Amino acid sequence: MRKLPHSATLVNKYSHKNRKILIIYTFVISFFRYRQAMRINRPMASPPRKCIVMAKKLYIETYGCQMNVADSEVVASILKDEGYLYTNDISEADLILINTCSIRENAEQKIWNRMKQLKSMKKKRAQLLVGLIGCMAERLKEKLIADGQGVDFVAGPDAYRELPGAVAAAEQGKKSVNTILSLEETYGDISPMRLDSNGVSSFISIMRGCDNFCSYCVVPYVRGRERSRDPESICCEASELFGKGYREVTLLGQNVNSYRWKESGDVMDFPDLLEKIAGIDPLLRVRFATSHPKDLSDHLIEVIARNANICRHIHLPAQSGSNKILKLMNRKYTREQYLERIGAIRREIPDCSISTDIIAGFCAESEEDHKDTLALMEEVGYDFAYMFKYSERPGTRAAESMDDNVPEDTKITRLNEIISLQNRLSEISKKGDLGKSFEVLTEGVSKRSAEHLTGRTSQNKVVVFPRNNIAIGEYVRVTIERNTSATLIGKVSE
């Protein structure tokens, strides 16, 4: 094509000639350029309209401990990569997962009842899929997908990477069970999706499984043997959370004191890991759960004492105050050894709160054994406790070799006595905080009043205080003025 000269050039070159001719010439050039541009830039016909596929939605219902909460976040992340959007509304879910707990009979019974409700829901929604995951899935396996249960697939705690395949098979009408336990799986490379998060505190799983084999406990059989996660992945997760505005992480393990990572001759134990995470930033609070008394080292106590942002709270399950019962439970420590550890905590960390777990009515527990437990609670002066009556779990050492011979009404009576004592001890603990000033991490708005905020002290005690202009996620100094049975109430210190 012949290249047209630029009109401005012609105007300059022939400016001494007849300007009318130049104006006409310029108009003609502009017209041809316009036609040429129109041919080049002519819009194409509209493409055929594509069919829009709506994303499927996932709903997870979690029962049991903090470890299960952390697992649910891993599962949500895995299925997000498969195109599932998480929803808090069960009515709009295409896939419902029930993350189960087997620690106590009552927990399993709740899940059986929930399964009946979901079965009814499935009758109304033919395409709805239901999966059971977690500890109960590992323990009961094929029983959970028996005819009439309404469950499409079952996955144990170490089979979550295979969930996309289980879901795909269920969509084709094929039921599946995957409960193979691993000696290596930690999900350390998966970034969990933070579910129902307040944006301030979160959990980080640092290890899986348990090697303690307490005689009453099903955990080693449903979660497998103990294995620790790569410390670098743990620290990266903590750093990422801090960068996103989180100000507290809780390190989780069945027994965090057993954490041990060895590679290329280098060894990192739990106190070293704890101090490394605390070193990310002074504004990052670090908690942990749960500690086993036999492994609570002086090194760990020293690390907590010298790092202000490691929380002054240790959960140290006693389970019983009787040496006879502790031996039957296979706890691997005596009452005296337990109290020695309590003494070490009190000496090195005087402002540390201590909580515990207590089981009432274990096999062969006498009235004298029960009194030993009450006496231990009095001596320690727990700030709070988790208290249960013993329920036999199939497959455990106690179920196989011991008689569950404490009458049910006796278990209930003893549990009520334990609860009553702990209520009194908790009240003493809270009264002791009156007039004191604590640094509180603000976690959200109070459930009872939009004009108040709620947060926790380093000692893990809940505090309510006036909202003022304080932001969620902010540290604030609060002076305690009064208390309820569960809460400290105060005002912001000047």
N, C-alpha and C positions, 0 to 999 in steps of 0.2 A: 504494500500500500504506500502511495506517495505521502511523504511526511509534510504536513501543513506547517508553514512558518508561524512563529508566535506573533500575534497581532500587535503586541507592544513594540516589538522590533520594527515592524512596518511603519507604525505611527512615528517613531523616532527618525527613521531613515527618510521618510517622505513628508515630513512635517511642513516643508515649504510648498508642497503641491496642494491641490484642491482637497480641502478637508472633508468635503461631502463624500468624495469618492472613497477616501480612507475609512470614513465611518461606515459606509455601506459594506466595504470589504471586511471590516472588522466584524460586522454583524453576520455576514455569510460564514466566516471562519468559526465564530462562536456557535452558529447553528449546526454546522457539520460536526464540530467536536461534541455537542450535546447528543446528536444522533448516534455517534460512535460509542459514547459512554453508555447510552441506553442499551445498545446491542450487547456490549460487554457485560453490563451489570444487570441484565434483565433477570428478574427473580424467577427461580425455578418453581415448578409446580409443587404444591405442598406434599410432603411425604405421607405415606399411609399412616393413619393413627395406630399407635401400638397399644396392645392390651395391657392395662395396668394391673400388676399382681400385688395384692395387699400382703404386707409382712405378717407372719404368724406371731402370736403372742404367747409368752411364757409366764407362768405364775408358780412361785415356789413357796411352800408352807414348811417352816422349819420348827422342829421340836428338839428339846434337849439342850446341850451345853453350848458354850461359845465356839467350840471347835466345829459344831454343826453349822453355826451361823457363818463361819469363815468358809466352810465347804460349799455352802449354798452360793456364796459370792464367786467361787471358782467355777461352779457349774453354770451360773448365769453367764459368765464370761465365755466359756466354751460354746454354749449354745448361741450366744450373740454372734460369734463368728460364723455360725450356720444360718444366720438370717433371722433369728428369733429376737423380738423386742420384748423387754421385760415389762410386766404390768403389775400393779398392786390390786387390780380389780379381777377377782377370780371369774366373774361372769363373762368377761370378754376373752378369757384365755383359750387357746387352741391346745395347749399342753400344760398339764398340772403335774408338778413334782412334789411329792411329800418326802421331805428329808427327815428320817426317823431316828428314834432313840430307843435303845434296849437296856439302858442302865437299870431301870426299875420296872416292875410289872405294871404299875399305874401308867407309866409313859406309853407302854405298848397298848394298853387297853384304850387309851385315848385315840390312838392311831387306828385301831380296829373299828372304833365307832365312827371315826372320820371317813374311813373307807366306805362304810355303808351310805353315808351322805353323798359321797362322790359317785357311787354306783347309781344312785337315784338321779344325779345330775347327768350322767352319761346317757341314761335312757331318753332324756329330753334333747340331747345334742349328740347325734350319732358320730360326728367326726372328732369329738373330744377324745384326747389321749391322756391317760393317767399312768405315771410311773412312780414307783417307790424306790428311794435311794437311801443310803446310809446304813447305820448299825443294825436296825431291825431287818433290813433287806439282806444283810450279810448273814444274820443268824437264822432266818426262816426260809430264805431262798425260794424254792419252787412252791412252797405252801402259799405264797403271796399271790401267785398267778393261777391258782386253782380255779376251776370253773365257778363262775358266779361271784368272784371277788371284785371284778371290774377293773383289775390292774392289767396294764398292757405289757409292762416290762419291769424288771428289777435290776438294780445296779448297786454293788457294794461300794465302800469308800475309796477303793483303789481302782475303780472301773469308770471313772467319770470321763476320761478321754474317749471312751467308746460309746458315750451316750448318743452322738449323732447317728451312729449305725443302728442303735437300738430303736431310736425314734423312727428312722426310715423303715425299718422292718415292721414296726407297729403300724405304720401307715398302710402297709401291705397286708395287715391282718395277722402278722407273725409275732407271737409272744417270745420273749427272751429273758434269760437270767444270766447275769455276769457278776459273779462274786469272788473272782480270783484275787487273792491278796498278794501284795507285792513286797519285796524286800528293799525296793529302791524308790518307789513313787513318792514324791513330795509336792508335786505341782508347782515347784519353785519357779518355773519359767512362765507361768500363767499370771497375768495381771488381773486380780479379782475385780469384779464389778461391785461397787459399794452399794448395797441394797439398804433402803430405809435409813440412810446415813444422815446424821445431823451435821455433817461437814466439819466436825470438830474432832471426834474420836473414832478410831477404827481398830480392827483386829489384824494381826499378822501371825500366821501360822509358821512356827519355826521348826517343827518336827511332827512326826506322826507315829502312831502305835505306842505300845508299852511293853516293857519286859519285866514288870514287877510281879504279875500274877498274884495279886491279892485274892484270897480264896473266894470272896464274895463277888468279884468283879468280872464282867464279861468283856471288857475293853480289849484285852490282848487277842481274844478270839474273833472279834468283829472288826477291829482296826489293824490287826497284825502286829508284827514285831517293830521295835523302835528303830527309827532312822531319822537323822538330822538333815536339815536343809542347808544348802550352800550359803555361808554367811554373807557373801557379796550380794546375792539376790535378795536376802533379807534387808540388808542396809540400803540397797537401791530402792526397794519398795517403801521403806520408811522415809527416805529422802524425797521420793516422788510425792508421798502423802503430805509431807511438810510443805513442799513446793506448791501444792494445791490448796493450802490453807488449813490443813489438819494440824492440831496442836497436841494430840495425845495418841499414842499407839499402845496396844496391849499385846504382848508376845504370848503366844499360846502353844501349849503342849500338854500331853497327859502328865508329864513330869518334866518341866523345863529344866530342872536341875541336872537332868541326865544328858542335856544337849552336849554334843561333842562332834566337832568336825576335824577330820585329819586328811591332809593332802600335801604331798611332796615333803613329808617330814614335819610340816607345821601343824600344830594342834590348837584349836580354839574351843574353850569350854564356855559354859553359860555366863559366868561372871564377865569374861572377856567380851563376849558378844553384847551383853547388856551395856557395858561401858562404851563400846564402840558406837552403839546406836544412840546412847545418851550424848555422845560427842558430836552428833550431827548439828545440833543447835541447842543453846540453853533454853529456848522457848518450846522445845519439844519435850513433853512429858512422856515418860516410859513406865508402863506397868507390865506385870507378868502374872500368869496363872497356868498351871498350878504347881506348887512346890511339894515335893515329898520330903517328910522330916528326916529320913535317913540320909538324904543327899544335900541338905541345906548346909553349905560349907561356910567357914569363917571368911573365906575369900569373897563369897557372894555378899555377906553382911557388910564387909569393909567397902566393897564397891558401891553399895547402896548408900552407906554413910557418907562417902566423900563426893557423891554426885547429887546436887540439890534437885535436879530434874528427874531423878529416879524416884518414883512415888513411895511415900512412907506407909506402905501397906503390904503385908505379906499374908497370903492365904495359905494356912498350914493345917491340912486335914489331920485331925487326931483319930477320928472314928470311934475310939473307946479310951477310957481311962484305966482299964484293967489289963494287967500284963497277961493274964490268962487268955483274954479275948483277943488282944493284939497278936498273940502267938497263933491262935486259931485262924485269925484273919490273914496271917502271913505278911504282916506289916513290916517286919525286919527292924523294929526298934522297940524299946521298952518305954514305959511311962517315964522312968527317970531320964532316959536319953532325950525324950521329947521335951521334958521340962528344962533340961540343960540347954537345948537349942532356944527355947523361949527366953531363958536368962541371957544368952548371948545377944539376942536381938534387943532386949531391954537395955543392956549395958551400952551397946554401940549405937543404937538408934532409939533414943528415949521417947521420941514423938511418934514412933511407928504404931499403927493400928494392926491388930491381928484378928483374922477370922478363921473359921474352921468348918469341917464337916463332922457330923456325929451320926452314928447308926444306933438305933435303939432295938434291943431284942435279938441280937445275933445268936446263932446256935450256941446252946449251953450257957447263955448268959444268966447268971444268978442275980438275986437282989443285991448281993454284996458287990458284984461286978458293976451293976448299974450305979450304985452309990459311989464307986470309984470314979465313974465318968462324971457324975455331978460334982464330986470334989475337985477333979481336974479342971472343970469349967470354972469353978469358983477361984481356984488358985491362979489360973491364967488371966481370967477376967476378959473374955473375948468381947470384941466390939460388936460383932455380929456373927451369925452361924447359919449353915444350911443343915437342917435336921430331918431325918427320915427314919421310918421303921424298916427293919430288914425285910426284904422280899427275895425269895430264892430265885436265882437265875439259872435256867437249864444250861448245862455244859460247863459250869464253873466247878472248881474243886469242892466248894462247900456243898453244892447240890449233889455231887457224886459220892462224897465220903462223910458227910455230916448230917445229923438230924436237925431239921428246922423245928425244934422242940419247945420253943417259947410260945405259949398260947397267944392268940391274936389279941385278946383283950388286955393281956399283960403288956404286949408291945405298945399298944395304944396308950395305956396308962403311963408307961415309962417315957414314951415320946412326949406326952403332954407335960410331964414333969420337967423334961429337958427344955421344952419350948418355954415354959413358964420361967425357969431359971434364966434362960438366955434373954428373955424380955426384960427381966430385972437388971441383968448385966449390961444390956444395951442402953437402958435408961441411965444407969450410972455413968456409962461412957459419954453419953450426950450431955448429961449434967456437968461433967467435968470440962466440957468445952465452952460452957457459958462464960462470957466475958473475954474469951480469947479471940485473937485475930488470926484469920487463915487466908492464904492465897487460894482463890477459887477460880477454876477455869469455867467460864460461862458456856453452857451447852445448849440452852434453849429457853423458851418461854414457859413459865410455870403453868401446869395444867389447870390450876384453880383460879389464876388471875393473870390477865394479859398485861397488868401493870408490874408484874414481878418476873424475874428471871430465875433460872435454876442452874446449878453447876455442882461440881464436886471438889472437895479438898484433896490434897495429896494423900490423905488418909482414907480416901474413897468414901467419904461421908457426904450425903446430899445436903446442899444449902440452898435456901430460897431467900432472895433479897430484892429490894426495889429496883425497877428497871432503869430509871434515870436516862442517861444517854449512852449506856454501856452496850457494846456490840457483842453479838454471839461470837465466840472464839477468842474473846479478850480475857486476859487475867485481871482480876480485881481483888482488892483486899477487903474482907468482910469481917466485921466484929459480931460474934454470936450473942444474941439477946435472949432467945428462948428456943424451945424445941417441942416437937410433937413426938409420937412414938417412932417415927421413921425419918424425921427431917430436922435439920438445924435451920433456924430462922434468924436473920441478922440484918445489919445495915452496912452500907459501904463505908469503910473507914476513911477519914479525912487524910 
